Amino acid sequence: MKTQPKTETQTSTIPMPSNADSSPPPELTIFTRVACIPLISSSLGTVNETLLNNAYTRAPYSTARELSTTAYKYTEPVQIQLAPILLRADGFANKAVDIVESRYPSAFTATPDDIISYVRETQKSYSDYVRQRRESATKAIDEKVRTPAIHVAEGIDQRFAPIVDYFQNAVSRINSNASTPAGSPIRESSPSRYQYQRALALTKDLQESLLIMSNEQLKQLQSHSVLVQRASETAQSITAVTTSSISTAQARIHTLSDNMLNELKNLSSQVHDISTSLQNSASATLRDPSSQIPPQVQQTYAELSTHLSATAADLHKIITTKDMPLQEKVSRVGTQVRESVNPLLDSLKQNLSDLLARGKSSTEDSAPSINGINGTVH
């Protein structure tokens, strides 16, 4: 008789999760280790403080922290089941952090203050480096470029010294011949100047000297114009007297004739002085053709001086003739004035107008002007 085997109920030995299981979840040290790094800890603290202190983020941030804590507690049974895997992963993560820390230890010990100090020191050292490089570059340029160029320029400048000395002697001769008035001393060029500076100063002296001569001649011509006007008025008076009655002519002819003679003599003397002045001016400015007085003007004044002297002599001869009747003397004086004196005076007026216009134009053109950009004289 066969016996039936007994069937026994077997229970599983695999532990099942239950709420009654009190074992804690595995502790993952990698998170604590990373959070303890000074830079990360400071950053997390700053973020946490900012979120808690801000009125808009305080309540949402607190709620999120509570929710995350609650969610973490709900995952504890899963963490307990996965404890071997999590602990093994935590070990690998710590080994990786150990490798990084061995290569870059300062990253795990540096504080924010250390980083700020390092940045400041680096910036200062970089600024010092840039300054030193700039100074060395400037020094190299001075030694290798600027100083040799200055020496070369000084050597070239000194080669022009004989030419400038010759120019200075020529200007001195012109100024001595031009009778420079008192109060207008000739400036001497300093030997310490560069030659181009000496040349500019000498050019300015020459321009001022020519300008002074031109002004003196203008004053002389203007005073001469006054004498010509007075002589013309006297000639017109004589012409009017000769056409008036005999009694009136007899009373005024001698006085007017004497005045006419005196004015003609003054005119003759002054015309001679002006002619001499124009010739001296032309010879003194012979090296500057643009400033010369035209030769025809000089010749005209020389001829006018001769004609005035001859006319004055003829008029004096008529007036001083004793045996000539008064009526004939009046007639001859009037004829002499109309035919000789008046044309001469008209010619003098025309030449004076031309010379005065030319003198004013040359005075304006010869006035030195200063350049406002680099200070040179034109």
Number of C-alpha atoms within 10 A of each C-alpha: 3 4 5 6 6 6 6 6 5 6 6 6 6 6 8 9 11 8 7 6 11 8 9 11 16 17 13 17 14 17 12 10 12 15 15 14 16 16 19 15 14 15 14 13 12 12 12 13 12 13 17 16 11 11 10 10 13 15 12 12 15 13 12 11 11 11 12 12 11 11 11 12 12 11 11 16 19 11 18 17 15 13 18 12 13 16 15 11 14 18 15 13 16 17 13 12 15 13 12 13 14 11 9 11 12 10 14 18 13 13 17 13 10 11 13 11 12 12 12 12 12 12 12 12 12 12 12 12 12 12 12 12 12 12 12 12 12 13 13 12 13 14 12 11 11 14 12 13 13 12 11 12 12 13 11 12 13 15 12 14 17 11 13 19 15 11 16 21 13 15 19 18 12 20 20 13 13 18 11 17 11 6 6 11 11 16 11 12 17 11 9 8 10 15 23 14 15 21 20 16 18 23 18 18 22 20 16 19 23 24 20 18 19 19 16 14 19 20 12 16 20 16 12 20 19 11 17 22 15 15 23 21 13 18 24 16 17 26 20 13 22 23 13 11 10 13 10 12 20 16 11 14 21 15 11 17 23 14 16 25 19 15 19 24 18 18 24 21 15 18 23 20 16 20 21 15 18 21 16 14 21 19 15 19 17 13 11 10 10 10 15 16 18 12 11 9 15 18 13 15 22 17 14 21 22 14 16 23 17 15 20 22 14 15 22 17 11 18 19 11 11 10 7 12 10 16 14 11 20 25 17 16 23 25 15 19 23 16 11 18 23 17 12 20 20 14 15 21 17 11 16 19 15 12 18 17 12 13 19 14 11 17 16 10 12 16 13 15 12 10 10 8 6 7 9 11 13 13
